[in-house]
């Protein structure tokens, strides 16, 4: 039986191959019970009592279906990271403007240093950050060649903007050691950030050189996306998944109370009435590596309600999601029954099908760690104006971690 890694730190190098799998296709999504969205001022904390009301848990939908042929995934040239390294997020502005971030020179007893690389259409090139207090880069968003944001953490939470020539560094929380950035999203010269604090979670907006507190509440946020004036942020709390939606004047908070143990890791808006969020549902306690058994989770917003999609994988987690349109949606993650291979789900407008990347590392009896052959965190991005999809991630743990980049 294959092992599984969920929500553990990652590390990087570059791999590739074409592969085929034996996946099943999922039936149509089943509705999640509706809940009241609590409108709030931009700084309003928390939710209404109606949103906090618990509902009976409903069983997860079960998939049946047919075998789907996996696409061909090709490895890009090695980005040349140093030591144990990971690429944990990826974003694309065009075929020659793809950015991936993470960390390098990591070890069990060492935090490591930031890794930022850019694909120029031919090869990866490292973009030095020159920031000594930054250990890991957690997120990246591309608004254009001269408008790229990254967020990360070290001694403090740090954000930086690339203007095509150099980085401008920001520390909106000052020297506080217990604030942590998780993601960033850029649109129209403005940027939004998610961060977790000692008292909960916060959404920040950056505009014209100034930060402001856009929203704050309990729980934790892991990801954010923005398009056409609509901002979506996702995460979870002790009751289950959490979804926030904001515009320039109003924020709404949603929760999915019938999915205890669930959390959302990434979100992507196709249009204001077509949004996907993906994550996982914990089904057991963490192990010695901090991993927990889980079930993949995908939720869809149609403009009026959230529905839970039926997936062809029953054990694992989803880490990333991207889309070209409503009938061409991709998600990345792990399948506990396919150790060593990244999980790549595709939605064609009707159902999800499972495909798998190459076997990045086979299990060996004498491997250093039990999870040395497990895929860790993954990230996924589609290149605008093309059908190209990039996937980054890592395989292994601790000193045995290695990263990968795949391209379709």
Kinemage of the C-alpha trace (Angstrom):
@kinemage 1
@onewidth
@group {chain A} dominant
@subgroup {mainchain}
@vectorlist {calphas} color= white
{ca unk a 1} P 0.000 0.000 0.000
{ca unk a 2} L 1.436 3.349 -0.969
{ca unk a 3} L 2.100 5.964 1.644
{ca unk a 4} L 0.868 9.520 1.505
{ca unk a 5} L 2.230 12.970 2.244
{ca unk a 6} L -0.105 15.827 2.994
{ca unk a 7} L 0.822 19.390 3.911
{ca unk a 8} L 4.526 18.962 4.524
{ca unk a 9} L 7.436 21.199 3.532
{ca unk a 10} L 8.920 20.716 0.075
{ca unk a 11} L 12.214 20.852 -1.789
{ca unk a 12} L 13.393 20.944 -5.437
{ca unk a 13} L 15.285 19.733 -8.576
{ca unk a 14} L 14.055 19.120 -12.084
{ca unk a 15} L 12.610 15.883 -13.533
{ca unk a 16} L 10.292 14.665 -16.293
{ca unk a 17} L 8.745 11.969 -18.442
{ca unk a 18} L 5.638 10.862 -20.170
{ca unk a 19} L 3.344 8.522 -18.316
{ca unk a 20} L 0.091 6.702 -18.461
{ca unk a 21} L -2.261 5.869 -15.617
{ca unk a 22} L -5.306 3.872 -14.689
{ca unk a 23} L -7.636 6.627 -13.444
{ca unk a 24} L -11.392 6.855 -13.254
{ca unk a 25} L -13.669 9.671 -14.262
{ca unk a 26} L -15.913 11.390 -11.740
{ca unk a 27} L -19.638 11.954 -12.110
{ca unk a 28} L -21.316 15.348 -11.839
{ca unk a 29} L -20.804 17.419 -8.657
{ca unk a 30} L -23.139 17.110 -5.685
{ca unk a 31} L -24.431 20.270 -3.990
{ca unk a 32} L -23.044 21.519 -0.708
{ca unk a 33} L -25.824 22.770 1.594
{ca unk a 34} L -26.157 26.522 1.146
{ca unk a 35} L -25.125 28.951 3.840
{ca unk a 36} L -25.564 32.613 4.520
{ca unk a 37} L -22.799 34.941 3.393
{ca unk a 38} L -22.081 37.555 6.018
{ca unk a 39} L -21.537 40.917 4.366
{ca unk a 40} L -19.020 43.035 6.185
{ca unk a 41} L -17.035 46.201 5.980
{ca unk a 42} L -13.484 45.742 4.656
{ca unk a 43} L -12.138 45.306 8.199
{ca unk a 44} L -14.980 43.320 9.737
{ca unk a 45} L -13.794 40.251 11.646
{ca unk a 46} L -15.476 36.901 12.020
{ca unk a 47} L -18.773 35.515 10.817
{ca unk a 48} L -22.403 35.717 11.808
{ca unk a 49} L -24.021 33.197 14.105
{ca unk a 50} L -25.868 31.770 11.115
{ca unk a 51} L -22.603 30.951 9.409
{ca unk a 52} L -21.273 29.254 12.507
{ca unk a 53} L -24.284 26.996 12.832
{ca unk a 54} L -23.272 23.376 12.450
{ca unk a 55} L -24.884 20.975 10.037
{ca unk a 56} L -24.868 17.200 9.966
{ca unk a 57} L -21.932 15.791 8.057
{ca unk a 58} L -22.713 14.306 4.662
{ca unk a 59} L -20.791 11.409 3.133
{ca unk a 60} L -18.240 12.202 0.452
{ca unk a 61} L -19.429 11.484 -3.100
{ca unk a 62} L -17.964 8.338 -4.612
{ca unk a 63} L -16.706 8.137 -8.169
{ca unk a 64} L -17.067 5.455 -10.781
{ca unk a 65} L -15.949 5.711 -14.346
{ca unk a 66} L -13.584 4.735 -17.085
{ca unk a 67} L -9.871 4.623 -17.715
{ca unk a 68} L -8.454 7.839 -19.212
{ca unk a 69} L -5.251 8.127 -21.217
{ca unk a 70} L -2.720 10.325 -19.435
{ca unk a 71} L -1.164 13.185 -21.423
{ca unk a 72} L 2.541 13.543 -22.043
{ca unk a 73} L 4.438 15.616 -19.531
{ca unk a 74} L 7.936 16.806 -20.379
{ca unk a 75} L 10.702 17.961 -18.091
{ca unk a 76} L 12.172 21.409 -18.535
{ca unk a 77} L 15.904 21.976 -18.060
{ca unk a 78} L 17.105 21.859 -14.471
{ca unk a 79} L 16.684 25.273 -12.790
{ca unk a 80} L 20.012 24.714 -11.041
{ca unk a 81} L 18.982 25.054 -7.422
{ca unk a 82} L 21.500 24.209 -4.714
{ca unk a 83} L 21.315 21.283 -2.308
{ca unk a 84} L 17.975 20.093 -0.968
{ca unk a 85} L 15.577 22.427 -2.731
{ca unk a 86} L 11.917 22.841 -3.601
{ca unk a 87} L 9.715 24.790 -5.965
{ca unk a 88} L 6.390 25.145 -4.177
{ca unk a 89} L 4.467 27.614 -6.358
{ca unk a 90} L 4.413 28.641 -10.015
{ca unk a 91} L 2.769 31.462 -11.980
{ca unk a 92} L 2.840 32.386 -15.662
{ca unk a 93} L 2.506 35.665 -17.513
{ca unk a 94} L 3.304 34.183 -20.939
{ca unk a 95} L 5.332 31.462 -22.685
{ca unk a 96} L 8.586 33.259 -21.854
{ca unk a 97} L 7.568 34.614 -18.471
{ca unk a 98} L 7.009 31.743 -16.032
{ca unk a 99} L 8.082 32.138 -12.410
{ca unk a 100} L 8.571 29.417 -9.798
{ca unk a 101} L 9.491 29.875 -6.151
{ca unk a 102} L 10.480 27.862 -3.103
{ca unk a 103} L 13.735 27.287 -1.274
{ca unk a 104} L 17.149 25.651 -1.573
{ca unk a 105} L 20.130 24.603 0.575
{ca unk a 106} L 17.677 23.136 3.064
{ca unk a 107} L 18.206 20.293 5.553
{ca unk a 108} L 16.575 18.766 8.605
{ca unk a 109} L 18.540 21.153 10.807
{ca unk a 110} L 18.664 24.149 8.468
{ca unk a 111} L 15.905 26.418 7.133
{ca unk a 112} L 17.574 26.998 3.791
{ca unk a 113} L 17.547 30.037 1.529
{ca unk a 114} L 15.022 31.465 -0.961
{ca unk a 115} L 14.703 30.137 -4.489
{ca unk a 116} L 13.220 32.262 -7.280
{ca unk a 117} L 13.602 31.160 -10.904
{ca unk a 118} L 12.182 32.448 -14.186
{ca unk a 119} L 11.576 30.512 -17.417
{ca unk a 120} L 12.438 32.696 -20.416
{ca unk a 121} L 11.082 30.322 -23.053
{ca unk a 122} L 14.327 28.371 -23.330
{ca unk a 123} L 15.682 27.759 -19.855
{ca unk a 124} L 15.289 28.540 -16.179
{ca unk a 125} L 17.364 31.380 -14.764
{ca unk a 126} L 17.676 32.129 -11.080
{ca unk a 127} L 16.609 35.639 -10.091
{ca unk a 128} L 18.666 36.573 -7.005
{ca unk a 129} L 16.640 38.091 -4.204
{ca unk a 130} L 19.482 39.366 -2.025
{ca unk a 131} L 17.392 39.178 1.136
{ca unk a 132} L 19.259 37.603 4.044
{ca unk a 133} L 16.261 37.371 6.373
{ca unk a 134} L 14.131 35.356 3.916
{ca unk a 135} L 14.260 31.554 4.155
{ca unk a 136} L 11.310 30.221 2.149
{ca unk a 137} L 9.274 31.828 -0.642
{ca unk a 138} L 5.656 30.673 -0.349
{ca unk a 139} L 3.844 32.310 -3.264
{ca unk a 140} L 4.281 34.157 -6.555
{ca unk a 141} L 1.934 36.087 -8.849
{ca unk a 142} L 2.638 37.611 -12.254
{ca unk a 143} L 0.839 40.725 -13.452
{ca unk a 144} L 3.327 41.316 -16.269
{ca unk a 145} L 7.091 41.287 -16.952
{ca unk a 146} L 7.478 44.384 -14.769
{ca unk a 147} L 4.895 43.483 -12.123
{ca unk a 148} L 5.784 40.277 -10.267
{ca unk a 149} L 5.171 39.783 -6.557
{ca unk a 150} L 6.545 37.147 -4.200
{ca unk a 151} L 5.847 36.501 -0.523
{ca unk a 152} L 7.836 34.498 1.970
{ca unk a 153} L 8.968 34.115 5.523
{ca unk a 154} L 12.162 34.105 7.515
{ca unk a 155} L 12.762 35.994 10.712
{ca unk a 156} L 9.791 38.105 9.592
{ca unk a 157} L 7.113 38.045 6.890
{ca unk a 158} L 8.418 39.600 3.673
{ca unk a 159} L 6.889 40.651 0.342
{ca unk a 160} L 8.733 41.903 -2.729
{ca unk a 161} L 7.833 43.400 -6.106
{ca unk a 162} L 9.909 42.891 -9.271
{ca unk a 163} L 9.731 45.833 -11.691
{ca unk a 164} L 11.686 44.120 -14.461
{ca unk a 165} L 15.062 45.252 -13.108
{ca unk a 166} L 15.146 44.937 -9.336
{ca unk a 167} L 13.205 43.981 -6.213
{ca unk a 168} L 11.460 46.401 -3.865
{ca unk a 169} L 11.045 44.865 -0.409
{ca unk a 170} L 8.106 45.364 1.933
{ca unk a 171} L 7.506 44.375 5.559
{ca unk a 172} L 3.915 45.387 6.325
{ca unk a 173} L 4.028 43.670 9.745
{ca unk a 174} L 7.314 45.260 10.730
{ca unk a 175} L 9.656 43.096 12.787
{ca unk a 176} L 6.933 40.831 14.214
{ca unk a 177} L 8.160 37.217 14.262
{ca unk a 178} L 4.773 35.511 14.492
{ca unk a 179} L 3.146 36.815 11.290
{ca unk a 180} L 3.420 34.593 8.221
{ca unk a 181} L 2.569 35.247 4.566
{ca unk a 182} L 0.937 32.399 2.634
{ca unk a 183} L 0.072 33.762 -0.824
{ca unk a 184} L -0.196 36.770 -3.148
{ca unk a 185} L -2.342 37.715 -6.157
{ca unk a 186} L -1.761 40.585 -8.616
{ca unk a 187} L -4.167 42.348 -10.966
{ca unk a 188} L -4.193 45.762 -12.601
{ca unk a 189} L -1.210 47.111 -10.687
{ca unk a 190} L -2.708 46.156 -7.314
{ca unk a 191} L -1.819 43.194 -5.109
{ca unk a 192} L -3.610 41.203 -2.411
{ca unk a 193} L -1.986 39.058 0.250
{ca unk a 194} L -3.018 36.389 2.734
{ca unk a 195} L -1.230 36.073 6.048
{ca unk a 196} L -1.757 34.302 9.343
{ca unk a 197} L -1.280 36.061 12.665
{ca unk a 198} L -1.385 35.130 16.362
{ca unk a 199} L -5.052 36.183 16.491
{ca unk a 200} L -6.285 34.715 13.201
{ca unk a 201} L -5.904 35.567 9.558
{ca unk a 202} L -5.759 38.736 7.485
{ca unk a 203} L -6.124 39.871 3.868
{ca unk a 204} L -3.965 42.849 2.887
{ca unk a 205} L -4.319 45.050 -0.187
{ca unk a 206} L -1.424 46.971 -1.741
{ca unk a 207} L -2.236 49.916 -4.001
{ca unk a 208} L -0.066 52.839 -5.062
{ca unk a 209} L 2.666 51.990 -2.586
{ca unk a 210} L 0.420 51.606 0.453
{ca unk a 211} L -0.840 48.563 2.374
{ca unk a 212} L -4.249 48.414 3.992
{ca unk a 213} L -6.097 45.825 6.032
{ca unk a 214} L -8.841 44.537 3.707
{ca unk a 215} L -10.307 41.807 5.937
{ca unk a 216} L -9.526 39.875 9.084
{ca unk a 217} L -11.103 36.916 10.838
{ca unk a 218} L -10.357 33.728 12.717
{ca unk a 219} L -9.006 30.587 11.102
{ca unk a 220} L -6.126 30.394 8.662
{ca unk a 221} L -5.866 31.390 5.007
{ca unk a 222} L -3.638 29.537 2.557
{ca unk a 223} L -4.317 31.085 -0.869
{ca unk a 224} L -5.777 34.048 -2.742
{ca unk a 225} L -6.723 34.890 -6.336
{ca unk a 226} L -8.101 37.998 -8.050
{ca unk a 227} L -9.737 38.743 -11.399
{ca unk a 228} L -12.150 41.358 -12.751
{ca unk a 229} L -12.369 43.122 -9.385
{ca unk a 230} L -13.260 39.965 -7.459
{ca unk a 231} L -10.931 38.619 -4.769
{ca unk a 232} L -11.217 35.089 -3.367
{ca unk a 233} L -9.257 33.737 -0.401
{ca unk a 234} L -9.468 30.214 1.017
{ca unk a 235} L -8.286 28.194 3.984
{ca unk a 236} L -9.961 26.619 6.980
{ca unk a 237} L -10.542 26.544 10.706
{ca unk a 238} L -11.471 23.973 13.325
{ca unk a 239} L -14.938 23.622 11.775
{ca unk a 240} L -13.891 23.016 8.173
{ca unk a 241} L -13.098 24.868 4.932
{ca unk a 242} L -13.290 28.655 4.762
{ca unk a 243} L -13.946 30.861 1.730
{ca unk a 244} L -13.786 34.670 1.603
{ca unk a 245} L -14.977 36.831 -1.290
{ca unk a 246} L -14.294 40.531 -1.615
{ca unk a 247} L -14.808 43.489 -3.912
{ca unk a 248} L -13.760 47.098 -3.472
{ca unk a 249} L -16.514 47.702 -0.916
{ca unk a 250} L -17.899 44.459 0.520
{ca unk a 251} L -16.474 41.194 1.827
{ca unk a 252} L -18.394 37.964 2.366
{ca unk a 253} L -17.388 34.946 4.438
{ca unk a 254} L -18.575 31.424 3.631
{ca unk a 255} L -17.923 28.173 5.388
{ca unk a 256} L -18.664 24.601 4.382
{ca unk a 257} L -19.920 23.242 7.738
{ca unk a 258} L -20.781 19.769 6.475
{ca unk a 259} L -17.102 18.956 5.738
{ca unk a 260} L -15.421 18.669 9.160
{ca unk a 261} L -11.677 18.279 8.922
{ca unk a 262} L -11.609 19.960 5.519
{ca unk a 263} L -9.410 22.805 4.379
{ca unk a 264} L -8.796 24.544 1.066
{ca unk a 265} L -5.272 25.000 -0.292
{ca unk a 266} L -5.792 26.911 -3.560
{ca unk a 267} L -8.461 28.843 -5.456
{ca unk a 268} L -8.888 29.987 -9.067
{ca unk a 269} L -11.506 32.259 -10.639
{ca unk a 270} L -12.540 31.728 -14.242
{ca unk a 271} L -15.327 34.303 -13.894
{ca unk a 272} L -17.276 35.721 -10.923
{ca unk a 273} L -19.748 32.860 -11.367
{ca unk a 274} L -17.188 30.126 -12.062
{ca unk a 275} L -14.662 29.563 -9.256
{ca unk a 276} L -12.826 26.413 -8.183
{ca unk a 277} L -11.213 25.768 -4.786
{ca unk a 278} L -9.255 22.618 -3.934
{ca unk a 279} L -7.833 21.058 -0.807
{ca unk a 280} L -8.227 18.049 1.439
{ca unk a 281} L -10.246 16.465 4.242
{ca unk a 282} L -8.280 14.987 7.131
{ca unk a 283} L -9.241 11.386 7.852
{ca unk a 284} L -6.718 10.657 10.605
{ca unk a 285} L -4.029 12.070 12.876
{ca unk a 286} L -0.622 13.354 11.704
{ca unk a 287} L 2.298 10.948 11.706
{ca unk a 288} L 5.865 11.559 12.855
{ca unk a 289} L 6.572 13.531 9.650
{ca unk a 290} L 3.607 15.841 10.204
{ca unk a 291} L 1.658 14.161 7.401
{ca unk a 292} L -1.960 13.162 7.841
{ca unk a 293} L -4.165 10.762 5.897
{ca unk a 294} L -6.666 12.718 3.854
{ca unk a 295} L -9.207 12.726 1.054
{ca unk a 296} L -8.988 15.177 -1.893
{ca unk a 297} L -11.546 17.990 -1.954
{ca unk a 298} L -12.778 20.223 -4.792
{ca unk a 299} L -15.515 22.852 -4.471
{ca unk a 300} L -17.172 24.888 -7.232
{ca unk a 301} L -18.955 28.251 -7.090
{ca unk a 302} L -21.574 28.902 -9.789
{ca unk a 303} L -22.528 32.407 -8.687
{ca unk a 304} L -25.193 31.352 -6.216
{ca unk a 305} L -23.932 28.347 -4.265
{ca unk a 306} L -20.954 26.104 -3.641
{ca unk a 307} L -21.079 22.485 -4.761
{ca unk a 308} L -18.718 19.699 -3.874
{ca unk a 309} L -17.334 17.958 -6.951
{ca unk a 310} L -17.070 14.215 -7.190
{ca unk a 311} L -13.455 13.171 -7.705
{ca unk a 312} L -11.922 9.958 -9.078
{ca unk a 313} L -9.394 9.707 -6.218
{ca unk a 314} L -10.358 8.744 -2.662
{ca unk a 315} L -7.038 9.102 -0.769
{ca unk a 316} L -4.720 12.058 -1.108
{ca unk a 317} L -4.832 15.849 -1.343
{ca unk a 318} L -5.045 18.657 -3.899
{ca unk a 319} L -2.556 21.526 -3.664
{ca unk a 320} L -3.058 23.621 -6.806
{ca unk a 321} L -5.677 24.592 -9.386
{ca unk a 322} L -5.679 26.572 -12.634
{ca unk a 323} L -7.964 26.913 -15.654
{ca unk a 324} L -8.087 28.158 -19.230
{ca unk a 325} L -11.901 28.204 -19.271
{ca unk a 326} L -14.837 26.396 -17.714
{ca unk a 327} L -14.228 23.163 -19.596
{ca unk a 328} L -10.444 23.071 -19.222
{ca unk a 329} L -9.580 23.064 -15.516
{ca unk a 330} L -6.490 21.431 -13.989
{ca unk a 331} L -5.633 20.519 -10.398
{ca unk a 332} L -2.416 19.097 -8.950
{ca unk a 333} L -1.804 17.064 -5.845
{ca unk a 334} L -1.029 13.589 -4.554
{ca unk a 335} L -2.771 10.216 -4.654
{ca unk a 336} L -1.875 7.959 -1.719
{ca unk a 337} L -2.189 4.927 -3.976
{ca unk a 338} L 0.370 6.279 -6.483
{ca unk a 339} L 3.423 6.977 -4.354
{ca unk a 340} L 6.179 8.840 -6.179
{ca unk a 341} L 3.879 10.246 -8.883
{ca unk a 342} L 2.188 13.667 -8.912
{ca unk a 343} L -1.590 13.551 -9.330
{ca unk a 344} L -2.982 15.681 -12.168
{ca unk a 345} L -6.765 16.024 -12.348
{ca unk a 346} L -8.568 17.484 -15.364
{ca unk a 347} L -12.145 18.815 -15.580
{ca unk a 348} L -13.737 18.961 -19.044
{ca unk a 349} L -16.866 20.837 -18.022
{ca unk a 350} L -18.696 17.670 -17.012
{ca unk a 351} L -16.423 15.470 -14.928
{ca unk a 352} L -12.972 15.144 -13.415
{ca unk a 353} L -10.508 12.518 -14.638
{ca unk a 354} L -7.227 11.474 -13.036
{ca unk a 355} L -3.870 11.474 -14.796
{ca unk a 356} L -0.439 10.934 -13.291
{ca unk a 357} L 2.997 12.362 -13.834
{ca unk a 358} L 6.082 10.187 -14.142
{ca unk a 359} L 7.387 8.013 -11.331
{ca unk a 360} L 9.821 10.477 -9.801
{ca unk a 361} L 11.361 8.133 -7.263
{ca unk a 362} L 10.672 4.405 -6.722
{ca unk a 363} L 10.396 2.902 -3.268
{ca unk a 364} L 13.589 1.260 -1.992
{ca unk a 365} L 13.896 -1.014 1.015
{ca unk a 366} L 16.917 0.891 2.347
{ca unk a 367} L 15.706 4.444 1.660
{ca unk a 368} L 16.600 7.059 4.270
{ca unk a 369} L 13.032 7.872 5.313
{ca unk a 370} L 9.709 6.077 5.018
{ca unk a 371} L 8.489 9.025 2.931
{ca unk a 372} L 11.593 9.370 0.747
{ca unk a 373} L 9.588 8.228 -2.300
{ca unk a 374} L 6.470 10.327 -1.585
{ca unk a 375} L 5.494 13.423 -3.567
{ca unk a 376} L 5.135 16.453 -1.301
{ca unk a 377} L 3.544 19.783 -2.132
{ca unk a 378} L 2.717 20.607 -5.767
{ca unk a 379} L 1.855 23.788 -7.653
{ca unk a 380} L 0.263 24.267 -11.074
{ca unk a 381} L -0.148 27.132 -13.567
{ca unk a 382} L -1.521 27.524 -17.075
{ca unk a 383} L 0.245 29.806 -19.545
{ca unk a 384} L -2.171 32.477 -20.855
{ca unk a 385} L -2.911 32.284 -24.572
{ca unk a 386} L -1.609 28.721 -24.863
{ca unk a 387} L -2.566 25.226 -23.742
{ca unk a 388} L 0.680 24.821 -21.813
{ca unk a 389} L 0.501 23.754 -18.179
{ca unk a 390} L 3.403 23.864 -15.714
{ca unk a 391} L 3.612 21.737 -12.564
{ca unk a 392} L 6.229 22.088 -9.834
{ca unk a 393} L 6.704 20.165 -6.621
{ca unk a 394} L 8.986 17.922 -4.644
{ca unk a 395} L 9.592 14.292 -3.795
{ca unk a 396} L 11.084 12.992 -0.558
{ca unk a 397} L 11.673 14.579 2.823
{ca unk a 398} L 14.466 16.229 4.805
{ca unk a 399} L 17.928 15.704 3.362
{ca unk a 400} L 16.411 13.357 0.746
{ca unk a 401} L 14.062 15.947 -0.797
{ca unk a 402} L 14.317 16.755 -4.470
{ca unk a 403} L 12.141 19.015 -6.557
{ca unk a 404} L 10.647 18.620 -10.012
{ca unk a 405} L 9.226 20.708 -12.828
{ca unk a 406} L 6.899 19.251 -15.468
{ca unk a 407} L 5.406 20.822 -18.564
{ca unk a 408} L 2.516 19.735 -20.746
